[in-house]
Amino acid sequence: MKKILAGFGMLLGLYLIARAAAEPFVIDVTDPASYRLDWGGPSLAGVLLVHCGPGLVSAALIGLGVRSWWRGRAAARAARAARAGR
């Protein structure tokens, strides 16, 4: 169950990252009328915070998770190498 939830969280996080990357290209940042009624509007900073913020948080959390996973694998490899060297 934990792996299923982690997989779902990863998919959701990747979606949010893609959405954050696309948002500046979807709206016309030079025309306030294009984002005035969006969530976080009427200011550009609010719109970008609401639409890009979750993607940035997801990228940070996924990065920390991958870093932790990678370090755990490296520690396991080192432990196996130490046992094999005896």
PyMOL commands that set and color helices and strands:
alter all, ss='L'
color gray80, all
select helices_A, chain A and resi 2-26+32-34+44-84
alter helices_A, ss='H'
color red, helices_A
deselect
rebuild
show_as cartoon
